[in-house]
Amino acid sequence: MSEILSEIQKIPAGTDNAAVISKLSEYIYLGATAGHPFRRANFSLFMSHVNWVLRHHGMNGISHGSLDFVSMFFQYEEFNEEFMKPIRAANPGV
């Protein structure tokens, strides 16, 4: 997970939103399925971090809705489709 965050940090803010979104999708899925990055914390705290990254890159944050449950029961490709729905709704044109 730290490798994914390092890759995101290398992207200058506001320059490549598609790459940021793609990496965040991987980050969320990995964090929810392989181990929470914040021990003893819930998914909402994790999504607060994701939303900070989105805002840092000039995008609007999203509600996590059922993304935590989707990540547990679906493969990454299906999860990514569900992740993109609130991203597109909050950020038209992305």
C-alpha positions in Angstrom: 0.0 0.0 0.0 2.8 2.4 0.7 4.1 1.8 -2.8 0.7 2.9 -4.2 0.7 6.0 -2.0 4.3 6.8 -3.2 3.2 6.6 -6.8 0.3 9.0 -6.1 2.6 11.4 -4.3 4.8 11.6 -7.4 1.8 12.9 -9.5 1.7 16.7 -9.4 -1.6 17.9 -8.1 -4.2 18.5 -10.8 -2.2 17.0 -13.6 -3.3 13.4 -14.1 -6.6 12.8 -12.4 -7.1 9.5 -14.2 -3.9 8.1 -12.8 -4.7 9.3 -9.3 -8.2 7.7 -9.4 -6.8 4.5 -10.8 -4.2 4.3 -8.0 -6.8 5.2 -5.3 -9.0 2.4 -6.5 -6.2 0.0 -6.1 -5.3 1.5 -2.7 -8.9 1.2 -1.4 -9.3 -2.4 -2.6 -6.0 -3.5 -1.2 -6.6 -1.8 2.1 -10.1 -3.2 2.5 -9.2 -6.8 1.4 -5.6 -7.3 2.6 -5.5 -5.2 5.8 -6.7 -1.9 7.0 -3.9 0.8 6.9 -5.2 2.3 10.1 -5.4 -0.4 12.9 -8.5 -0.2 15.1 -10.2 2.3 12.8 -13.2 1.9 10.5 -13.5 2.3 6.8 -14.8 5.9 7.2 -11.4 7.0 8.5 -9.7 5.2 5.5 -12.1 7.0 3.1 -11.3 10.4 4.8 -7.7 9.8 3.7 -8.8 8.9 0.2 -11.0 12.1 0.1 -8.1 14.2 1.2 -6.1 12.9 -1.8 -8.9 13.5 -4.1 -9.3 17.1 -2.9 -5.5 17.6 -3.0 -5.7 16.8 -6.7 -8.6 19.2 -7.3 -11.4 16.7 -7.3 -14.4 16.4 -5.0 -14.5 13.8 -2.3 -17.0 10.9 -2.3 -19.2 9.0 0.2 -17.9 5.5 0.6 -21.5 4.1 0.5 -21.1 0.4 0.3 -17.5 0.3 -1.1 -16.2 -1.6 2.0 -18.7 -4.4 1.4 -18.2 -4.4 -2.3 -14.5 -4.8 -1.8 -15.0 -7.8 0.4 -17.3 -9.7 -2.0 -16.3 -8.7 -5.5 -13.2 -9.0 -7.6 -11.1 -5.9 -8.3 -12.6 -5.2 -11.7 -16.2 -5.1 -10.3 -15.0 -3.1 -7.3 -13.4 -0.5 -9.6 -16.7 -0.2 -11.6 -18.5 0.6 -8.3 -15.8 3.0 -7.1 -16.0 4.9 -10.4 -19.8 5.6 -10.0 -19.5 8.1 -7.0 -16.2 9.4 -8.5 -18.1 10.3 -11.8 -21.1 11.6 -9.9 -19.0 14.0 -7.8 -16.6 14.9 -10.5 -18.3 15.3 -13.9 -16.0 15.0 -16.8 -13.5 12.7 -15.0 
